[in-house]
Amino acid sequence: MEDIKQVPSFLMKLYDILESEQTAICWNKEGTTFQIQDPASLTDQILPQYFKHRNFQSFLRQLNMYGFKKLKNNQGKNEFQHSFFRKGVKNNLLKIKRRNQEDIKQSLETLTKEFQSESYLNEHDKMRKQLIQIQTDQQRILNEIRFQMDRNRKLYKETQDITDKINQIKNYSLTKLNKLILIIQKLPQDAQISKMAMLKDKILLKLESIEMESYQAKDISFDKQESNSYYEPNLTGVRSPAGYSPKTK
């Protein structure tokens, strides 16, 4: 137990981290390597707690200094291995020695290039996924715009059809009304007044029916000026083209 105190502080702390209850960095199933599962949590939580800093590159330099090798991981995780760094064999830490400065420099350069390459590939993959998502969103928006344009065209056509139908009804009703006025004007004065009194209610009911049909045509609002083109004749004082007006008794 006395010898274990001679183990460098970095190695002891690294071993204690792997034995602690956290998920940012952990042993593999065999306990022969360790993997960095969550670099962000390692940097923000674990390093300040054990090493009093948040420098991930400094942590990598320390691993390189003691001869840890970075392995290729199929899951894309950072994995490191040392022949004397094993789970449950803490005494082997005594066998891990610091490397000389030249070896450290060369290994660190290689390790840095590998991390830069991985970082570039990860960033490229992230940007590619974002681009795919943007293209998907653009296509969805384009389809929605096309749908709304088709819908607007259909609504416009329906509105035009309804407007045309209402105008036909109005024109037909006005034509019949003008014919009735001409007939009434040709009657004798007494018969004319009597006839107008009989037809007045019927004509008003017919006009109300026409207006109801207009409002029921899909509740579409039409221009006020167009609706004002329809007028209700004054049946008690019908004026002829010659200015004739029947007298009432």
KOLVEXPA-719247 format. One record per atom (N, C-alpha, C, O): residue in three letters; x, y, z. Coordinates in steps of 0.05 Angstrom, whole numbers, padded with zeros to 5 digits, always signed. Example, Ala and Ser with C-alpha at 12.3 -4.5 7.8 and 13.67 -1.06 7.14 Angstrom:
BEGIN
ALA+00264-00114+00156
ALA+00246-00090+00156
ALA+00264-00066+00156
ALA+00285-00066+00169
SER+00257-00045+00142
SER+00273-00021+00143
SER+00258+00001+00157
SER+00268+00023+00161
//
This chain:
BEGIN
MET+00016-00024+00000
MET+00000+00000+00000
MET+00017+00025+00000
MET+00008+00047-00009
GLU+00042+00023+00011
GLU+00059+00046+00011
GLU+00068+00053-00017
GLU+00070+00077-00024
ASP+00072+00032-00033
ASP+00081+00038-00061
ASP+00061+00053-00077
ASP+00068+00068-00095
ILE+00035+00048-00072
ILE+00014+00060-00088
ILE+00015+00091-00086
ILE+00005+00105-00104
LYS+00026+00101-00064
LYS+00028+00130-00061
LYS+00048+00142-00081
LYS+00047+00166-00086
GLN+00065+00126-00093
GLN+00084+00136-00112
GLN+00072+00139-00140
GLN+00085+00149-00158
VAL+00047+00129-00143
VAL+00034+00132-00169
VAL+00028+00161-00175
VAL+00019+00175-00157
PRO+00034+00171-00199
PRO+00028+00199-00205
PRO-00001+00206-00200
PRO-00019+00190-00204
SER-00005+00231-00191
SER-00032+00240-00184
SER-00052+00237-00207
SER-00075+00230-00202
PHE-00043+00244-00231
PHE-00061+00242-00254
PHE-00072+00214-00258
PHE-00096+00210-00262
LEU-00055+00194-00256
LEU-00064+00166-00259
LEU-00083+00157-00237
LEU-00102+00143-00242
MET-00077+00166-00213
MET-00094+00158-00190
MET-00122+00171-00194
MET-00143+00158-00189
LYS-00122+00196-00201
LYS-00148+00210-00205
LYS-00163+00198-00228
LYS-00188+00195-00227
LEU-00149+00192-00250
LEU-00163+00179-00273
LEU-00175+00153-00265
LEU-00198+00147-00272
TYR-00160+00137-00250
TYR-00171+00111-00241
TYR-00195+00115-00222
TYR-00215+00101-00225
ASP-00194+00134-00204
ASP-00216+00140-00186
ASP-00241+00149-00201
ASP-00263+00142-00194
ILE-00236+00165-00222
ILE-00259+00175-00238
ILE-00274+00151-00250
ILE-00298+00150-00250
LEU-00258+00132-00262
LEU-00270+00109-00275
LEU-00284+00091-00255
LEU-00303+00076-00262
GLU-00276+00091-00230
GLU-00289+00075-00210
GLU-00312+00089-00196
GLU-00327+00076-00181
SER-00316+00115-00202
SER-00338+00130-00190
SER-00364+00126-00205
SER-00364+00114-00226
GLU-00385+00135-00193
GLU-00412+00133-00205
GLU-00418+00156-00223
GLU-00431+00176-00215
GLN-00408+00155-00247
GLN-00414+00175-00267
GLN-00413+00162-00294
GLN-00403+00139-00297
THR-00424+00175-00314
THR-00427+00162-00341
THR-00412+00177-00363
THR-00413+00169-00386
ALA-00397+00198-00356
ALA-00383+00213-00376
ALA-00359+00198-00388
ALA-00353+00200-00411
ILE-00346+00181-00371
ILE-00323+00166-00379
ILE-00324+00139-00364
ILE-00329+00139-00340
CYS-00320+00117-00378
CYS-00324+00091-00365
CYS-00306+00069-00378
CYS-00296+00073-00400
TRP-00303+00047-00363
TRP-00289+00024-00373
TRP-00305+00010-00395
TRP-00329+00013-00397
ASN-00290-00004-00413
ASN-00305-00022-00431
ASN-00313-00047-00415
ASN-00307-00050-00392
LYS-00327-00065-00428
LYS-00337-00089-00414
LYS-00315-00106-00402
LYS-00318-00118-00381
GLU-00292-00108-00416
GLU-00270-00124-00406
GLU-00252-00110-00386
GLU-00236-00122-00373
GLY-00256-00083-00383
GLY-00239-00068-00365
GLY-00211-00064-00374
GLY-00193-00059-00358
THR-00207-00066-00401
THR-00180-00063-00412
THR-00176-00035-00425
THR-00153-00027-00430
THR-00197-00021-00430
THR-00196+00006-00442
THR-00217+00023-00428
THR-00234+00013-00414
PHE-00216+00049-00433
PHE-00237+00066-00423
PHE-00246+00084-00446
PHE-00230+00091-00464
GLN-00272+00092-00446
GLN-00284+00107-00467
GLN-00295+00133-00456
GLN-00306+00134-00434
ILE-00292+00155-00471
ILE-00305+00180-00464
ILE-00332+00181-00477
ILE-00335+00185-00501
GLN-00353+00177-00461
GLN-00380+00176-00471
GLN-00392+00204-00476
GLN-00407+00208-00494
ASP-00385+00223-00458
ASP-00397+00249-00459
ASP-00375+00270-00455
ASP-00370+00278-00432
PRO-00362+00280-00476
PRO-00340+00299-00473
PRO-00349+00325-00459
PRO-00334+00337-00444
ALA-00374+00334-00464
ALA-00383+00358-00452
ALA-00385+00356-00421
ALA-00376+00373-00407
SER-00397+00334-00412
SER-00399+00329-00383
SER-00371+00326-00371
SER-00366+00335-00348
LEU-00353+00312-00385
LEU-00326+00308-00375
LEU-00313+00335-00371
LEU-00300+00340-00350
THR-00316+00353-00391
THR-00303+00379-00389
THR-00316+00397-00368
THR-00301+00411-00354
ASP-00342+00397-00367
ASP-00357+00416-00350
ASP-00359+00407-00321
ASP-00361+00424-00303
GLN-00359+00381-00316
GLN-00364+00371-00289
GLN-00341+00355-00277
GLN-00332+00360-00255
ILE-00331+00335-00292
ILE-00311+00317-00281
ILE-00283+00331-00278
ILE-00271+00330-00256
LEU-00273+00343-00299
LEU-00247+00356-00298
LEU-00245+00377-00276
LEU-00225+00377-00261
PRO-00264+00395-00273
PRO-00262+00415-00251
PRO-00262+00401-00223
PRO-00249+00411-00205
GLN-00276+00379-00220
GLN-00278+00366-00194
GLN-00252+00353-00186
GLN-00244+00353-00163
TYR-00238+00340-00206
TYR-00214+00325-00200
TYR-00188+00339-00207
TYR-00168+00335-00194
PHE-00189+00356-00227
PHE-00164+00369-00236
PHE-00164+00399-00234
PHE-00144+00412-00241
LYS-00186+00411-00225
LYS-00188+00440-00221
LYS-00185+00456-00247
LYS-00176+00479-00246
HIS-00192+00444-00269
HIS-00192+00459-00295
HIS-00213+00447-00313
HIS-00224+00425-00308
ARG-00218+00460-00336
ARG-00237+00451-00356
ARG-00224+00447-00383
ARG-00237+00448-00404
ASN-00198+00443-00383
ASN-00183+00442-00408
ASN-00181+00413-00418
ASN-00166+00396-00408
PHE-00198+00407-00438
PHE-00199+00379-00448
PHE-00172+00372-00462
PHE-00163+00349-00461
GLN-00160+00392-00476
GLN-00135+00386-00489
GLN-00113+00380-00469
GLN-00095+00363-00475
SER-00113+00393-00446
SER-00094+00386-00425
SER-00097+00358-00415
SER-00078+00344-00409
PHE-00122+00349-00413
PHE-00128+00321-00405
PHE-00117+00302-00426
PHE-00105+00281-00418
LEU-00120+00308-00451
LEU-00109+00291-00472
LEU-00078+00291-00472
LEU-00066+00270-00476
ARG-00066+00314-00466
ARG-00037+00314-00464
ARG-00026+00297-00442
ARG-00006+00284-00444
GLN-00041+00297-00420
GLN-00033+00280-00397
GLN-00035+00250-00404
GLN-00017+00234-00398
LEU-00056+00243-00418
LEU-00058+00215-00427
LEU-00035+00208-00446
LEU-00023+00186-00443
ASN-00029+00226-00464
ASN-00007+00221-00482
ASN+00020+00219-00468
ASN+00037+00203-00475
MET+00023+00235-00447
MET+00048+00236-00432
MET+00054+00210-00419
MET+00077+00202-00416
TYR+00033+00195-00410
TYR+00037+00170-00397
TYR+00033+00146-00416
TYR+00030+00123-00407
GLY+00033+00151-00442
GLY+00034+00129-00461
GLY+00007+00116-00468
GLY+00007+00094-00478
PHE-00015+00130-00462
PHE-00042+00119-00470
PHE-00045+00121-00500
PHE-00038+00142-00512
LYS-00055+00101-00512
LYS-00060+00101-00541
LYS-00089+00104-00547
LYS-00106+00092-00535
LYS-00094+00121-00567
LYS-00122+00125-00576
LYS-00129+00103-00596
LYS-00115+00097-00615
LEU-00152+00090-00591
LEU-00161+00068-00608
LEU-00184+00077-00627
LEU-00197+00097-00621
LYS-00187+00063-00649
LYS-00210+00068-00667
LYS-00235+00054-00655
LYS-00235+00030-00651
ASN-00255+00070-00651
ASN-00280+00060-00639
ASN-00302+00061-00660
ASN-00307+00081-00673
ASN-00315+00038-00664
ASN-00337+00036-00685
ASN-00361+00054-00678
ASN-00376+00061-00696
GLN-00364+00061-00653
GLN-00387+00077-00644
GLN-00380+00107-00645
GLN-00397+00124-00639
GLY-00356+00114-00654
GLY-00348+00142-00655
GLY-00340+00154-00629
GLY-00337+00178-00627
LYS-00336+00137-00608
LYS-00327+00147-00582
LYS-00297+00148-00580
LYS-00283+00133-00593
ASN-00287+00167-00563
ASN-00258+00168-00558
ASN-00251+00146-00538
ASN-00261+00146-00516
GLU-00233+00128-00547
GLU-00226+00105-00530
GLU-00196+00104-00527
GLU-00181+00108-00546
PHE-00186+00098-00502
PHE-00158+00098-00496
PHE-00150+00072-00482
PHE-00166+00060-00468
GLN-00125+00064-00487
GLN-00115+00039-00476
GLN-00086+00041-00468
GLN-00069+00054-00481
HIS-00079+00028-00446
HIS-00052+00025-00437
HIS-00049-00004-00426
HIS-00066-00014-00412
SER-00027-00016-00432
SER-00023-00044-00424
SER-00024-00048-00394
SER-00030-00070-00385
PHE-00017-00028-00378
PHE-00017-00031-00349
PHE-00040-00017-00336
PHE-00042-00016-00311
PHE-00058-00006-00352
PHE-00081+00008-00340
PHE-00106-00011-00343
PHE-00118-00012-00365
ARG-00113-00025-00321
ARG-00134-00045-00322
ARG-00153-00041-00298
ARG-00144-00033-00277
LYS-00178-00048-00303
LYS-00197-00047-00282
LYS-00191-00068-00261
LYS-00187-00091-00268
GLY-00191-00060-00236
GLY-00187-00079-00214
GLY-00158-00086-00208
GLY-00152-00101-00190
VAL-00139-00075-00224
VAL-00111-00080-00219
VAL-00097-00053-00214
VAL-00082-00043-00231
LYS-00103-00042-00192
LYS-00093-00015-00186
LYS-00063-00014-00183
LYS-00050+00007-00189
ASN-00051-00036-00172
ASN-00022-00036-00168
ASN-00006-00034-00194
ASN+00017-00025-00193
ASN-00018-00041-00216
ASN-00004-00038-00242
ASN+00002-00009-00249
ASN+00018-00004-00267
LEU-00012+00009-00236
LEU-00007+00037-00242
LEU+00023+00045-00236
LEU+00033+00064-00248
LEU+00035+00030-00219
LEU+00064+00035-00213
LEU+00081+00030-00237
LEU+00104+00041-00238
LYS+00072+00014-00255
LYS+00088+00007-00278
LYS+00086+00027-00301
LYS+00101+00026-00321
ILE+00068+00046-00298
ILE+00064+00066-00319
ILE+00083+00089-00315
ILE+00083+00101-00294
LYS+00100+00094-00335
LYS+00120+00115-00332
LYS+00115+00137-00352
LYS+00102+00134-00373
ARG+00125+00160-00345
ARG+00123+00183-00363
ARG+00141+00179-00387
ARG+00163+00168-00384
ARG+00133+00188-00410
ARG+00149+00186-00434
ARG+00168+00209-00436
ARG+00164+00230-00423
ASN+00189+00206-00452
ASN+00208+00229-00456
ASN+00195+00250-00473
ASN+00174+00245-00487
GLN+00206+00274-00473
GLN+00194+00297-00486
GLN+00191+00293-00516
GLN+00171+00302-00527
GLU+00210+00281-00529
GLU+00208+00278-00558
GLU+00185+00259-00566
GLU+00170+00265-00584
ASP+00183+00237-00552
ASP+00161+00218-00557
ASP+00134+00231-00551
ASP+00115+00227-00566
ILE+00133+00247-00530
ILE+00108+00260-00523
ILE+00100+00280-00545
ILE+00077+00281-00552
LYS+00120+00295-00555
LYS+00114+00314-00576
LYS+00103+00301-00601
LYS+00083+00310-00612
GLN+00117+00280-00610
GLN+00108+00267-00634
GLN+00080+00254-00631
GLN+00063+00256-00648
SER+00077+00241-00608
SER+00051+00228-00603
SER+00029+00249-00601
SER+00006+00244-00610
LEU+00035+00271-00588
LEU+00015+00292-00585
LEU+00007+00304-00611
LEU-00017+00309-00616
GLU+00026+00308-00629
GLU+00020+00318-00656
GLU+00001+00299-00671
GLU-00018+00307-00684
THR+00008+00273-00669
THR-00009+00253-00682
THR-00037+00252-00670
THR-00057+00251-00685
LEU-00038+00254-00644
LEU-00064+00253-00630
LEU-00081+00278-00637
LEU-00105+00276-00641
THR-00068+00301-00639
THR-00082+00326-00645
THR-00093+00325-00674
THR-00116+00333-00678
LYS-00077+00314-00692
LYS-00087+00311-00720
LYS-00111+00293-00721
LYS-00130+00298-00736
GLU-00110+00271-00706
GLU-00133+00252-00706
GLU-00158+00266-00695
GLU-00180+00262-00706
PHE-00155+00281-00674
PHE-00178+00295-00663
PHE-00189+00316-00681
PHE-00213+00320-00684
GLN-00170+00330-00694
GLN-00179+00351-00713
GLN-00194+00338-00737
GLN-00214+00349-00746
SER-00184+00315-00746
SER-00197+00301-00768
SER-00225+00291-00759
SER-00244+00294-00774
GLU-00227+00280-00735
GLU-00252+00271-00725
GLU-00272+00294-00721
GLU-00295+00292-00728
SER-00261+00316-00711
SER-00278+00339-00707
SER-00289+00350-00733
SER-00312+00357-00735
TYR-00271+00350-00754
TYR-00280+00359-00780
TYR-00301+00341-00791
TYR-00322+00351-00802
LEU-00297+00315-00789
LEU-00316+00296-00799
LEU-00343+00298-00785
LEU-00364+00297-00797
ASN-00342+00301-00758
ASN-00366+00304-00742
ASN-00381+00329-00750
ASN-00406+00329-00752
GLU-00366+00351-00754
GLU-00378+00376-00761
GLU-00391+00375-00789
GLU-00412+00385-00794
HIS-00376+00361-00807
HIS-00386+00358-00834
HIS-00412+00341-00834
HIS-00431+00348-00849
ASP-00412+00320-00818
ASP-00436+00303-00817
ASP-00459+00319-00805
ASP-00482+00316-00813
LYS-00453+00335-00785
LYS-00474+00352-00772
LYS-00486+00372-00792
LYS-00510+00375-00793
MET-00468+00385-00808
MET-00478+00404-00827
MET-00494+00390-00850
MET-00513+00401-00860
ARG-00485+00366-00857
ARG-00500+00351-00878
ARG-00528+00345-00868
ARG-00547+00347-00884
LYS-00531+00337-00843
LYS-00557+00330-00832
LYS-00575+00356-00831
LYS-00599+00354-00836
GLN-00562+00378-00823
GLN-00577+00403-00822
GLN-00587+00411-00850
GLN-00609+00421-00853
LEU-00569+00407-00870
LEU-00576+00414-00897
LEU-00600+00397-00907
LEU-00618+00407-00920
ILE-00599+00371-00901
ILE-00621+00353-00908
ILE-00647+00362-00895
ILE-00668+00362-00908
GLN-00645+00370-00870
GLN-00669+00379-00855
GLN-00680+00405-00868
GLN-00704+00408-00870
ILE-00662+00423-00875
ILE-00671+00448-00888
ILE-00685+00443-00914
ILE-00705+00454-00921
GLN-00673+00425-00930
GLN-00685+00417-00956
GLN-00712+00404-00952
GLN-00731+00410-00967
THR-00714+00388-00932
THR-00740+00375-00926
THR-00761+00396-00918
THR-00784+00395-00927
ASP-00753+00415-00901
ASP-00771+00436-00893
ASP-00780+00454-00916
ASP-00803+00461-00919
GLN-00760+00460-00934
GLN-00767+00476-00957
GLN-00787+00462-00976
GLN-00805+00474-00986
GLN-00783+00436-00979
GLN-00801+00421-00996
GLN-00829+00420-00984
GLN-00849+00422-00998
ARG-00830+00417-00957
ARG-00856+00416-00943
ARG-00870+00443-00946
ARG-00894+00444-00951
ILE-00855+00465-00943
ILE-00867+00492-00946
ILE-00877+00497-00974
ILE-00898+00508-00979
LEU-00860+00488-00994
LEU-00868+00491-01022
LEU-00894+00476-01028
LEU-00911+00486-01042
ASN-00896+00451-01018
ASN-00920+00436-01022
ASN-00944+00449-01009
ASN-00966+00449-01020
GLU-00940+00461-00986
GLU-00962+00475-00973
GLU-00971+00500-00989
GLU-00995+00505-00991
ILE-00951+00514-01000
ILE-00958+00538-01016
ILE-00974+00530-01041
ILE-00993+00543-01048
ARG-00965+00508-01054
ARG-00979+00498-01077
ARG-01008+00490-01070
ARG-01027+00495-01085
PHE-01011+00477-01048
PHE-01037+00469-01039
PHE-01055+00493-01034
PHE-01079+00493-01042
GLN-01044+00513-01021
GLN-01060+00537-01015
GLN-01067+00552-01041
GLN-01089+00563-01043
MET-01049+00552-01060
MET-01054+00566-01086
MET-01077+00551-01101
MET-01095+00564-01112
ASP-01076+00525-01101
ASP-01097+00509-01114
ASP-01124+00514-01100
ASP-01145+00517-01113
ARG-01123+00515-01074
ARG-01147+00519-01058
ARG-01159+00547-01064
ARG-01183+00550-01066
ASN-01141+00567-01065
ASN-01150+00594-01071
ASN-01163+00596-01099
ASN-01183+00610-01103
ARG-01151+00582-01118
ARG-01162+00583-01145
ARG-01190+00570-01146
ARG-01208+00580-01159
LYS-01193+00548-01131
LYS-01219+00535-01130
LYS-01240+00553-01117
LYS-01263+00555-01126
LEU-01232+00566-01095
LEU-01250+00584-01081
LEU-01258+00608-01098
LEU-01281+00616-01098
TYR-01238+00618-01113
TYR-01244+00641-01131
TYR-01264+00633-01153
TYR-01282+00647-01159
LYS-01260+00609-01164
LYS-01278+00599-01184
LYS-01307+00595-01173
LYS-01327+00602-01186
GLU-01308+00583-01149
GLU-01334+00579-01136
GLU-01348+00606-01131
GLU-01372+00609-01135
THR-01332+00626-01122
THR-01343+00652-01117
THR-01354+00665-01142
THR-01375+00677-01142
GLN-01338+00662-01164
GLN-01347+00673-01190
GLN-01373+00659-01199
GLN-01391+00673-01209
ASP-01374+00633-01196
ASP-01398+00618-01204
ASP-01423+00627-01189
ASP-01444+00631-01200
ILE-01419+00631-01163
ILE-01441+00640-01146
ILE-01449+00668-01153
ILE-01473+00674-01155
THR-01429+00686-01158
THR-01435+00713-01165
THR-01451+00714-01192
THR-01470+00729-01194
ASP-01442+00698-01211
ASP-01456+00697-01237
ASP-01484+00687-01234
ASP-01503+00698-01247
LYS-01488+00667-01217
LYS-01515+00656-01213
LYS-01533+00677-01200
LYS-01557+00680-01208
ILE-01523+00691-01180
ILE-01539+00712-01167
ILE-01546+00734-01186
ILE-01569+00745-01187
ASN-01527+00742-01202
ASN-01532+00763-01222
ASN-01553+00754-01243
ASN-01570+00770-01251
GLN-01552+00729-01250
GLN-01572+00719-01269
GLN-01600+00720-01256
GLN-01620+00727-01269
ILE-01601+00712-01230
ILE-01627+00713-01216
ILE-01637+00742-01215
ILE-01661+00747-01219
LYS-01619+00760-01208
LYS-01628+00788-01206
LYS-01637+00799-01233
LYS-01658+00812-01235
ASN-01622+00793-01254
ASN-01629+00803-01280
ASN-01656+00792-01289
ASN-01673+00806-01301
TYR-01659+00766-01284
TYR-01685+00753-01292
TYR-01708+00766-01276
TYR-01729+00771-01288
SER-01704+00770-01250
SER-01725+00782-01234
SER-01732+00811-01242
SER-01755+00819-01243
LEU-01711+00826-01248
LEU-01715+00854-01257
LEU-01729+00855-01284
LEU-01746+00872-01288
THR-01722+00836-01301
THR-01736+00835-01327
THR-01766+00830-01324
THR-01782+00843-01336
LYS-01772+00810-01307
LYS-01800+00804-01303
LYS-01814+00827-01289
LYS-01837+00833-01296
LEU-01801+00840-01271
LEU-01813+00863-01257
LEU-01818+00886-01276
LEU-01839+00898-01274
ASN-01800+00891-01294
ASN-01804+00913-01313
ASN-01828+00906-01332
ASN-01843+00924-01339
LYS-01830+00881-01339
LYS-01853+00873-01356
LYS-01879+00877-01341
LYS-01899+00886-01352
LEU-01880+00870-01315
LEU-01904+00874-01299
LEU-01911+00904-01297
LEU-01935+00911-01298
ILE-01890+00921-01294
ILE-01895+00950-01292
ILE-01908+00960-01318
ILE-01926+00977-01318
LEU-01897+00951-01340
LEU-01908+00959-01366
LEU-01937+00950-01369
LEU-01954+00966-01379
ILE-01943+00926-01361
ILE-01970+00916-01363
ILE-01989+00932-01346
ILE-02011+00940-01354
ILE-01980+00938-01321
ILE-01997+00954-01302
ILE-02002+00982-01313
ILE-02024+00992-01310
GLN-01982+00994-01325
GLN-01985+01021-01336
GLN-02005+01022-01359
GLN-02017+01043-01363
LYS-02009+01001-01372
LYS-02027+01000-01395
LYS-02056+00995-01386
LYS-02075+00999-01402
LEU-02061+00988-01361
LEU-02088+00983-01350
LEU-02102+01010-01345
LEU-02089+01030-01342
PRO-02129+01010-01345
PRO-02144+01034-01337
PRO-02135+01042-01309
PRO-02124+01026-01293
GLN-02140+01067-01302
GLN-02130+01078-01277
GLN-02140+01062-01253
GLN-02124+01054-01236
ASP-02166+01057-01251
ASP-02177+01042-01228
ASP-02166+01014-01227
ASP-02158+01004-01206
ALA-02166+01000-01250
ALA-02156+00973-01251
ALA-02127+00972-01245
ALA-02116+00953-01233
GLN-02113+00993-01253
GLN-02084+00994-01248
GLN-02078+00995-01219
GLN-02061+00981-01209
ILE-02092+01012-01204
ILE-02088+01015-01175
ILE-02095+00989-01162
ILE-02080+00980-01144
SER-02117+00976-01169
SER-02125+00951-01157
SER-02105+00929-01163
SER-02098+00913-01145
LYS-02096+00928-01188
LYS-02077+00908-01195
LYS-02050+00911-01180
LYS-02038+00891-01171
MET-02042+00936-01177
MET-02017+00941-01163
MET-02020+00932-01133
MET-02001+00921-01122
ALA-02042+00938-01122
ALA-02046+00930-01094
ALA-02045+00900-01090
ALA-02035+00890-01070
MET-02056+00885-01110
MET-02056+00856-01108
MET-02028+00844-01112
MET-02020+00824-01100
LEU-02013+00857-01130
LEU-01987+00845-01137
LEU-01964+00855-01119
LEU-01942+00843-01118
LYS-01969+00876-01104
LYS-01948+00887-01087
LYS-01936+00867-01068
LYS-01911+00864-01067
ASP-01953+00853-01053
ASP-01943+00834-01033
ASP-01928+00811-01046
ASP-01907+00802-01036
LYS-01938+00801-01068
LYS-01926+00779-01082
LYS-01898+00787-01092
LYS-01879+00772-01090
ILE-01896+00811-01103
ILE-01870+00820-01113
ILE-01850+00823-01090
ILE-01826+00815-01093
LEU-01859+00835-01068
LEU-01841+00838-01045
LEU-01831+00811-01035
LEU-01808+00809-01028
LEU-01849+00792-01033
LEU-01841+00765-01024
LEU-01821+00753-01043
LEU-01802+00739-01034
LYS-01825+00757-01069
LYS-01806+00746-01088
LYS-01779+00758-01085
LYS-01758+00744-01087
LEU-01778+00785-01081
LEU-01753+00798-01077
LEU-01738+00789-01051
LEU-01714+00786-01051
GLU-01754+00785-01030
GLU-01742+00775-01005
GLU-01730+00747-01010
GLU-01709+00741-00999
SER-01744+00730-01025
SER-01734+00703-01031
SER-01707+00705-01046
SER-01689+00689-01041
ILE-01705+00723-01065
ILE-01681+00727-01080
ILE-01658+00735-01062
ILE-01636+00724-01064
GLU-01663+00753-01043
GLU-01643+00762-01025
GLU-01634+00739-01007
GLU-01610+00737-01001
MET-01652+00723-00997
MET-01645+00700-00980
MET-01627+00681-00995
MET-01608+00670-00984
GLU-01632+00676-01021
GLU-01615+00658-01037
GLU-01587+00669-01039
GLU-01567+00655-01040
SER-01585+00696-01040
SER-01559+00709-01042
SER-01543+00704-01017
SER-01519+00698-01018
TYR-01556+00707-00993
TYR-01541+00703-00968
TYR-01534+00675-00962
TYR-01515+00669-00948
GLN-01550+00656-00973
GLN-01544+00628-00968
GLN-01523+00617-00986
GLN-01515+00594-00982
ALA-01513+00631-01005
ALA-01493+00621-01025
ALA-01465+00622-01011
ALA-01449+00640-01018
LYS-01460+00604-00993
LYS-01435+00600-00979
LYS-01426+00624-00963
LYS-01402+00628-00958
ASP-01445+00642-00954
ASP-01440+00665-00937
ASP-01418+00682-00948
ASP-01402+00693-00933
ILE-01417+00686-00974
ILE-01397+00702-00987
ILE-01406+00731-00988
ILE-01429+00737-00996
SER-01388+00749-00979
SER-01395+00778-00979
SER-01388+00790-01006
SER-01366+00786-01017
PHE-01406+00804-01018
PHE-01402+00817-01044
PHE-01400+00847-01040
PHE-01407+00858-01020
ASP-01389+00859-01060
ASP-01384+00888-01060
ASP-01410+00903-01056
ASP-01431+00897-01067
LYS-01408+00923-01038
LYS-01432+00938-01031
LYS-01444+00953-01055
LYS-01469+00955-01057
GLN-01427+00962-01072
GLN-01437+00976-01095
GLN-01453+00958-01113
GLN-01473+00966-01125
GLU-01444+00933-01116
GLU-01458+00913-01133
GLU-01486+00907-01121
GLU-01506+00905-01136
SER-01486+00904-01094
SER-01512+00897-01082
SER-01532+00921-01084
SER-01556+00916-01084
ASN-01521+00946-01084
ASN-01539+00969-01086
ASN-01551+00973-01114
ASN-01568+00989-01117
SER-01541+00958-01133
SER-01552+00960-01160
SER-01580+00949-01162
SER-01595+00954-01181
TYR-01587+00933-01141
TYR-01614+00922-01140
TYR-01632+00942-01126
TYR-01624+00952-01105
TYR-01655+00949-01137
TYR-01672+00969-01124
TYR-01700+00958-01123
TYR-01708+00941-01139
GLU-01716+00968-01103
GLU-01744+00960-01100
GLU-01761+00982-01112
GLU-01760+01005-01103
PRO-01777+00976-01132
PRO-01794+00996-01145
PRO-01815+01008-01126
PRO-01825+00994-01108
ASN-01822+01033-01131
ASN-01843+01046-01116
ASN-01869+01039-01130
ASN-01876+01052-01150
LEU-01884+01020-01119
LEU-01908+01010-01132
LEU-01931+01029-01128
LEU-01952+01026-01142
THR-01929+01048-01110
THR-01951+01067-01106
THR-01949+01091-01124
THR-01968+01107-01125
GLY-01927+01093-01138
GLY-01924+01116-01156
GLY-01906+01109-01179
GLY-01885+01122-01182
VAL-01913+01090-01194
VAL-01896+01080-01216
VAL-01894+01101-01238
VAL-01914+01112-01246
ARG-01870+01106-01246
ARG-01866+01127-01267
ARG-01861+01113-01293
ARG-01844+01095-01295
SER-01875+01122-01313
SER-01872+01111-01340
SER-01850+01127-01354
SER-01841+01148-01345
PRO-01842+01116-01377
PRO-01822+01132-01393
PRO-01831+01159-01400
PRO-01815+01177-01404
ALA-01858+01164-01403
ALA-01868+01190-01410
ALA-01873+01207-01385
ALA-01883+01229-01387
GLY-01866+01197-01361
GLY-01871+01212-01336
GLY-01898+01208-01325
GLY-01907+01224-01309
TYR-01913+01187-01334
TYR-01940+01182-01325
TYR-01940+01172-01296
TYR-01924+01154-01290
SER-01957+01182-01279
SER-01960+01172-01252
SER-01989+01169-01246
SER-02004+01188-01248
PRO-01998+01145-01238
PRO-02026+01141-01231
PRO-02035+01156-01207
PRO-02020+01161-01189
LYS-02060+01165-01208
LYS-02071+01179-01186
LYS-02086+01161-01167
LYS-02098+01141-01176
THR-02084+01166-01142
THR-02099+01150-01122
THR-02123+01166-01112
THR-02123+01190-01111
LYS-02144+01151-01106
LYS-02168+01164-01096
LYS-02166+01169-01066
LYS-02184+01180-01054
//
